[in-house]
Amino acid sequence: MTDEAIEIENAAIAKAYKQLLKVSYTTLSKDDKKLIRSAFEVALDGHKNQRRKSGEAYIFHPLAVAKIVAQEIGLDGTSIAAALLHDVVEDSPDYSIEDIDKKFGKTISTIVYGLTKISSLSKEKDMDVSLQAENFRKMLLTLNDDVRVIIIKIADRLHNMQTMGAMRPDKQVKIASETLYIYAPLAHRIGLYNIKSELEDLGLKYTEPDAFNSIVNKIKESKEEQDLFIEQFSGVIKNSLDKENLKYTVKGRPKSIYSIRKKMVNQGVAFDEVYDKFAVRIIYKCDADPHNEKFLAWKIYSIITDHFKPNPTRLRDWISSSKSTGYEALHITVMGPKGQWVEVQIRSERMHEIAEKGYAAHYKYKQGNEKEDNLESWINRLQEALENPDLNAVDFVEQFKLNLYSKEIFVFTPGGDIKSLPKGATALDFAFCIHTHIGTRTRGAKVNGKLEPLSHVLRSGDQVDIITSENTKPTPSWLDYTTTARARSKIKSALKEDKKNIAEDGKEILRRKLKQLKVVFDENTINGMVRYFKLKTSLDLFYRIGLGTIDNTMLKSYASSVSKGLMNYIKNKISRKQNISKEALEKQEITLKYDSLVFKKEEEKLDYKLSNCCNPIPGDKVFGFLTVTEGIKVHKKNCPNAVSLQSNYAYRIMPAKWIDSSQQEFFVKIELSGIDQIGLVNEITNVISENMHVNMKSISFKSNDGLFSGKINVIVKNNTIIKKLLEKLKKVNGIDKVRRS
């Protein structure tokens, strides 16, 4: 770099640092500024020889992360300093965690150490099948050290997502998938809704670029219409609000690109058919009398519903009982001026600040004598589930994710205390929510005074009384009755402990039985028996013998099979040798004749199977996934399982593309619905039969009160043909929706 370029860069770094101090959400004291200055100097020195993939000086990254922490999340000076230092220990040999501890104290060194642990995890090259899920699990364990570790990590991920343009496409997809899989749900749970939305939108940008760009363009096209709608809506209610001397602002905001895309996919509709693409937000002041806050929210609700008809099923009252994230607001959906539904969010300035900043604003407004914070109690409950070493990492992370995004219900104890549970939680989930000992001793439950089964799904407002017995203990069927990570974790632990005790007895029984049968009790015999009885582990074998499900007759059959084993092995070896060349020729013939997919940069032709979860066909954007037992499985890039696979098993993902589909045909399911009329089925079959490249295999239609729904299974050669067919079917009079299932 020239001297002039270095000067320009240094000026830009100084400017970014000064801006960081200006935008801080919290008021920085002199000590805070001194601490941040010291952290900045260490970061500048630690990263002095580093550059990002884009070519800019690396110091811009910690500065940007610190700015997100200061401005968007609103954390304190300690957190800003930790954000500046988050990569120093990992990237610079000149600084150790002990150096950070001496210079900045225990709190900052704990946060930096937690962030360094997470970074080193993500760079491991181990090919273990559940490595990435295990990494996520270990990362979540840092929540208990200091929640700021995860918050700064989310800020770090946000900046990486914002500046990912210079990376390789496969890296972009991996990082975007991880973001959608774990970081966006975590941001949601911590109450960082703005960051959650931005992470989701950026994730979609790299995992489904075509869908992302299409929605962005359509939002731009409809912006003028939205602005006009908000103006009309505000005009109708303005006079009524002004009469009550309310101080307020009315804002309109489009829903996130990701949420619009999700609705389009889930409901099988086009962009224009998504009815609540944006929301109106009313933010009011209540400076004169903070105790009046709730009353004013319901007053505004009353004024709005005087002018616009509300949808009674869409009222969400998070003022009387806030979400477990601390979020408070009143949400109503009303019929707008042009006959379209619009969501209206009513918030005070305090509520708005908590919704925007989450964790930081919640603590700004928290009073000293308040009960334990929801976030802290959630972390404590989560910790118990996380620290169970016996849980499968992938299963755990999947379960944990469901609990991050789940909607909430509020349930009462017999004493009138309120408990928050995920929607879909059962009476047994509630028992484990109260206490582990109560959960494991649950015999029954009374819901609103009536005896209900343990599998009874609870609703908001239910009062639940758990009946316990010291003689009761968990059974495997309990796992079918629970949805929360905590309950499932505790049940599995109890079952595992029970299983271990039975297995210890089973091991001794087996030792005696094998001695009688004159079979040696050693590792080879145990492994042979596990294979013979088609089990997974020796623990399963001992457990089944302890229970008696593997009895004397079965053990004798095994003993006799051992003596025949050598002869069978020799026969199989000879047989396999004869067949192998025949199988190889058949595979080669199939590959040469039908294979229309190539893998990796070298465009290799490999054996593969098409996954049943998304049924890819030629023309679809696809990737290969190397499974443990079934070779390469091909998935569509927008497959429901794509994000999980690309996030947990990125090293087993293979780039793939279609090159020639002239010889092969593919199975596709089409779903239709609309208004029933005479001759409709005939018209649909005519449209399909007119296309020479489509072979219809089956058709089924149901009609109910003038509406119909139907399914058609067809065979096609590629994606272009199916797209044309769907377009033609949409034009048939009476058809409302058509989509590929």
Protein Blocks (a to p, Z undefined) as FASTA:
>chain_A
ZZklmmmmmmmmmmmmmmmmmmpmbacdfklmmmmmmmmmmmmmmmmmgccfkopafklm
mmmmmmmmmmmnopafklmmmmmmmmmmmmpmkbcfklmmmmnojklmmmmmmmmmmmmm
mmpcbfbfklmmmmmmmmmmmmmmomklmmmmmmmmmmmmmmmmmpcfklmmmmmmmmmm
mmmmmmmmnopaklmmmmmmmmmmmmmmmlmmmmmmmmmmmmmmmmmmmmmmmmmmmmmm
mmnopacddddddddfklmmmmmmmnopafklmmblbccdddddffklmmlmmmmmmmmm
mmmmmmpccdfklcccfklpccfkopacdddddddfkopacddddddfklmmmmmnommm
mmmmpcfkbccdfklmmmmmmmmmmmmmkbcfklmmmmmmmmmmpccdddddfkopacdd
dehiafklmmmmmpmklmmmpfbdceehiacdfklccdehiacdddddfkbccdfklmmm
pcbfklmmmmmmmmmmmmmmmmmmmmmmmmmmmmmnopacdfklmmmmmmmnopablklm
mmmmmnopacfklmmmmmmmmmmmmmmmmmmmmmmmmmmmmmmmmmmmmmmmmmccdedj
kopacdddddfklopaehiacdddddfklopadddfklfklmmmmmmmmmlpccdddfbf
klbccdddddddddddehklmmmmmmmmmpmkbccfbdcdddeehiacdddddddfblkl
mmmmmmmmmmpghiabdcdZZ
